[in-house]
Amino acid sequence: MHVPHLHDWPGTEAEAVALQTELAGRADTSPRFDRFDFVAGCDIAYHLTEPRLFAAVCVLRADTLETVEKVTVERETNFPYIPGLLSFRELPALLAAFVQLRQPPDVVMLDGQGIAHPRRFGSACHLGLWLECPCVGCAKSWLVGEHDEPGPLAGDATPLTVNGDTVGAVVRSAAGAKPVFVSPGHLLDVESATNVVRATLSGYRHPAPTRAAHMAANEKRRG
């Protein structure tokens, strides 16, 4: 898969925040996105004692949720762990995995935030701009916003809002499971991002794409 160069990687927190602020205006979360044949899931696992991480990208068929391609890479961590700036720590390894893909996805999902972020520029926005591809954030943890608890059934959802603006949805991904926090990253709107997650529910808390990537990243870590 061809990945155009978006920017050089900053080395400090201040540089990263400045770049994030600059790029936030380029993330487009207005288009409606209705159909996809291939969806990629992304995830990261960290070495337990060393400054290394393991990135996985799995491409699934949208109709069957069958994994058709899996790429994993191992990289040194070159940016510190700073909440709100995880993309600067994790994206270089994920992009190295995307470059190796033979089947480009129509939409990408990662375990992280989209515009539900203090500067409206989470990892899904950043990755979407790099890939020039629709990208959905589907995070296990809350970062910003107000919401009600969704209903008990898989697919039930409530809006996630910041200062009255809807930035995502809180989705019950499996009956009895804690909800996930969905927000668009780039080239799709909130409703479309929510529909992508609903279309790929797996019976587990992770939707099928990020569940496959989560297992692949941990398998790579185990060696």
C-alpha positions in Angstrom: 0.0 0.0 0.0 1.3 3.4 -0.9 1.6 5.8 2.0 2.4 9.4 1.1 4.7 11.4 3.3 2.7 13.8 5.5 5.4 15.3 7.8 8.6 14.6 9.7 8.3 13.3 13.2 8.8 15.8 16.1 11.1 15.0 19.0 9.6 17.1 21.8 6.1 17.4 23.4 5.9 21.1 22.4 6.7 20.3 18.8 4.1 17.5 18.7 1.4 19.7 20.2 2.1 22.4 17.7 1.9 20.0 14.8 -1.3 18.4 16.2 -2.9 21.8 16.4 -1.8 22.6 12.8 -3.0 19.3 11.4 -6.4 19.3 13.2 -7.9 21.7 10.7 -7.2 19.3 7.9 -9.1 16.3 9.3 -12.5 16.2 7.5 -15.2 14.5 9.4 -18.1 15.7 7.3 -18.4 13.1 4.5 -21.0 10.3 4.7 -19.4 6.9 4.2 -21.8 4.2 3.2 -20.1 1.1 1.7 -16.9 -0.8 2.3 -15.6 -4.1 1.1 -12.4 -4.3 3.2 -11.8 -2.9 6.7 -8.4 -2.8 8.4 -8.0 -3.0 12.2 -4.9 -1.7 14.0 -3.4 -2.2 17.4 -0.2 -1.9 19.4 1.3 -4.1 22.1 4.2 -3.0 24.2 7.2 -5.0 25.3 6.9 -5.6 29.1 10.4 -4.5 30.0 12.1 -2.9 27.0 11.3 0.3 25.0 9.8 -1.6 22.1 6.4 -2.0 20.6 4.7 -4.4 18.3 2.2 -3.0 15.7 -0.4 -5.1 13.8 -2.7 -4.3 10.9 -5.3 -6.9 9.9 -7.5 -6.5 6.8 -10.9 -8.2 7.0 -13.7 -8.7 4.4 -16.6 -6.6 5.5 -19.2 -9.2 4.6 -17.7 -12.2 6.4 -15.3 -10.5 8.8 -12.7 -13.0 7.7 -9.1 -11.9 7.9 -7.5 -11.8 4.5 -4.2 -10.2 5.3 -2.1 -9.6 8.5 1.1 -7.6 8.9 3.0 -7.1 12.1 6.2 -5.1 12.8 8.5 -4.5 15.7 10.0 -1.1 16.4 11.8 0.9 19.1 9.7 3.5 20.9 11.1 6.9 19.9 8.6 9.2 21.6 7.6 9.2 25.3 4.2 8.2 26.6 2.2 11.4 26.9 -1.7 11.2 27.1 -3.2 13.0 24.1 0.0 12.5 22.0 -0.1 8.7 21.5 -0.1 8.9 17.8 3.5 10.3 17.8 4.6 7.2 19.7 2.6 4.6 17.8 1.9 5.7 14.2 5.4 5.3 12.8 5.2 1.5 13.5 1.7 1.3 12.2 2.6 3.1 9.0 5.5 0.7 8.5 2.9 -2.1 8.6 0.5 -0.4 6.2 3.3 0.0 3.7 3.6 -3.8 3.5 -0.1 -4.4 2.8 -1.1 -5.9 -0.6 -4.8 -5.3 -0.1 -5.6 -1.6 0.6 -8.6 -1.2 3.0 -11.6 1.0 2.3 -11.8 2.1 5.9 -9.5 1.8 8.9 -10.3 1.3 12.6 -8.0 1.7 15.5 -8.1 1.3 19.2 -7.9 5.1 19.9 -9.6 8.4 19.6 -10.7 10.4 16.6 -12.0 14.0 17.1 -13.0 13.0 20.7 -9.8 14.5 21.8 -8.7 17.7 23.7 -7.4 19.2 20.4 -9.9 17.4 18.2 -7.0 15.4 16.7 -6.6 11.9 18.1 -4.8 8.9 16.5 -7.6 8.2 14.1 -7.4 11.7 12.7 -3.6 11.5 12.4 -3.6 8.1 10.8 -6.4 9.0 8.4 -4.4 12.0 7.1 -1.3 9.9 6.6 -3.2 7.2 4.7 -5.7 9.5 2.9 -8.3 6.9 3.9 -11.5 7.0 6.0 -10.4 6.2 9.6 -12.5 5.5 12.8 -11.4 5.7 16.4 -12.9 3.0 18.6 -11.4 3.4 22.1 -11.9 1.3 25.2 -11.4 4.3 27.5 -13.1 7.7 27.8 -10.9 10.8 27.1 -13.3 13.8 26.7 -16.9 14.6 26.4 -20.3 14.0 28.1 -22.6 11.1 27.4 -25.4 9.0 28.8 -25.0 5.2 29.3 -26.1 3.3 26.2 -28.7 0.6 26.3 -27.8 -3.0 27.2 -27.9 -4.5 23.7 -25.0 -4.8 21.2 -25.2 -1.8 18.9 -27.0 0.5 21.4 -25.5 3.9 21.3 -25.7 7.4 22.8 -24.1 10.6 21.6 -20.7 11.8 22.9 -20.6 15.6 23.1 -18.1 18.3 23.9 -19.5 21.7 24.6 -22.7 20.8 22.9 -21.0 19.5 19.7 -21.5 15.8 18.9 -18.0 14.3 18.4 -18.8 10.6 18.5 -20.9 7.9 20.1 -20.7 5.6 23.1 -21.5 2.2 21.7 -22.4 -1.1 23.5 -20.2 -3.4 21.4 -21.5 -6.6 23.1 -24.3 -7.4 25.5 -23.0 -7.1 29.1 -19.7 -5.5 28.0 -18.5 -2.0 28.9 -19.1 0.4 25.9 -16.5 1.6 23.5 -16.0 5.3 22.6 -16.3 5.8 18.8 -15.3 9.0 17.0 -14.5 9.8 13.4 -10.9 10.5 12.4 -10.9 11.5 8.8 -13.1 11.3 5.7 -16.3 10.1 7.4 -18.9 11.6 9.8 -20.0 10.5 13.3 -23.0 8.5 12.0 -20.8 6.7 9.4 -18.1 5.9 12.0 -20.7 4.5 14.3 -22.2 2.4 11.5 -18.7 1.0 10.7 -18.4 -0.2 14.3 -21.9 -1.6 14.4 -21.2 -3.5 11.1 -18.1 -5.2 12.5 -19.3 -6.2 16.0 -17.9 -9.6 17.0 -19.6 -10.6 20.2 -16.7 -9.3 22.2 -15.9 -5.8 23.4 -13.5 -5.2 20.5 -15.2 -5.1 17.1 -13.7 -7.7 14.8 -11.1 -5.6 13.1 -9.4 -4.3 16.2 -9.9 -7.6 18.0 -7.9 -9.3 15.2 -5.2 -6.7 15.4 -5.1 -6.9 19.2 -4.5 -10.7 19.0 -1.9 -10.3 16.2 0.1 -7.7 18.1 0.1 -9.8 21.2 1.1 -12.9 19.2 4.0 -10.9 17.8 5.1 -9.8 21.3 5.1 -13.4 22.5 7.3 -14.3 19.5 
